[in-house]
Amino acid sequence: MQLKFVTGEPAILSGKTLVIADLHIGIEHRYKKKGIKVPSQSGKLLERIEKLLNKTKAKRLIIIGDIKHKVPGTSFQEEREIPLFFQRLLEKTEVEVTPGNHDDRIKNLLPEKVILHPSTGFMLGKIWLCHGHAWPKKEFLDAEHIVIGHNHASIEFSDKLGYRWIDPVWVRAEIDRKKLPKQYKGFSDSPPELILVPPFNEFAGLIPMNKRAREIRRYFIEGPSPIFRISKKKTARIYMLDGTFLGKLGKM
């Protein structure tokens, strides 16, 4: 199955399967604690997903973490909204989940019909799907692509007057075979292409990838994704959601 980006949306379509990442249901609670009033986004997220399912004619939805936001633990909002959210989705399509770092105890919130994969990911055709916060199983090396979320990838634009704006982006990068940990050695001479999926929830926050190294040192060296750390970031190709190719990360 080939994959393609859904134009204008942070979603991938592979055959009849729609893939999205980073819902962060319940993130509004964090904003509320900071004095920012953001109404629940669950209804809007659900509406967007339903429209995408209709538009793409997908028969299956895969969410590669993070379903919820609070970690550790679960907020009352998450306990109330997540089961209903997925029950509504199940009325429309098959649903599968691979958990992210925010998804502790997510099994307790999901209806039984939701298929829950391990956090290390799984294979869909020739595509390995996982959230990206943990190292994947060695079987990912048999894939043509590894698709992850977690990084909240974006590019920051600015002008001489100081105006700045940030847009979510797709990232396509090569994995540096020489930097693969020992447990992966000898399994493949040609690692899969790495694809970073932008967050589906617009309130989940974005991390500009083109800031100066000293400003974003932790992002590139310490995290957030171990598999992204060993990618060839300078030659990573950056695309806007409408498909516009912005160039290679090393030249931004």
HELIX and SHEET records of a PDB file:
HELIX    1   1 GLU A   28  LYS A   33  1                                   6    
HELIX    2   2 SER A   42  THR A   56  1                                  15    
HELIX    3   3 PHE A   76  LEU A   90  1                                  15    
HELIX    4   4 ILE A  106  LEU A  109  5                                   4    
HELIX    5   5 LYS A  138  ASP A  142  5                                   5    
HELIX    6   6 ARG A  177  LYS A  179  5                                   3    
HELIX    7   7 LYS A  182  TYR A  184  5                                   3    
HELIX    8   8 ARG A  217  ARG A  217  1                                   1    
HELIX    9   9 ARG A  218  GLU A  222  3                                   5    
HELIX   10  10 PRO A  226  ARG A  229  1                                   4    
HELIX   11  11 LYS A  233  THR A  235  5                                   3    
HELIX   12  12 LEU A  249  LYS A  251  5                                   3    
SHEET    1   A 6 LEU A   3  PHE A   5  0                                        
SHEET    2   A 6 ILE A  12  SER A  14 -1                                        
SHEET    3   A 6 THR A  17  ILE A  20 -1                                        
SHEET    4   A 6 ARG A  60  ILE A  63  1                                        
SHEET    5   A 6 GLU A  94  VAL A  97  1                                        
SHEET    6   A 6 ILE A 115  LEU A 116  1                                        
SHEET    1   B 7 PHE A 122  LEU A 124  0                                        
SHEET    2   B 7 ILE A 127  LEU A 129 -1                                        
SHEET    3   B 7 HIS A 145  ILE A 148  1                                        
SHEET    4   B 7 GLU A 193  LEU A 196  1                                        
SHEET    5   B 7 ARG A 164  ALA A 173 -1                                        
SHEET    6   B 7 ALA A 153  SER A 158 -1                                        
SHEET    7   B 7 ILE A 207  PRO A 208  1                                        
SHEET    1   C 7 PHE A 122  LEU A 124  0                                        
SHEET    2   C 7 ILE A 127  LEU A 129 -1                                        
SHEET    3   C 7 HIS A 145  ILE A 148  1                                        
SHEET    4   C 7 GLU A 193  LEU A 196  1                                        
SHEET    5   C 7 ARG A 164  ALA A 173 -1                                        
SHEET    6   C 7 ARG A 237  MET A 240 -1                                        
SHEET    7   C 7 PHE A 245  LYS A 248 -1                                        
END                                                                             
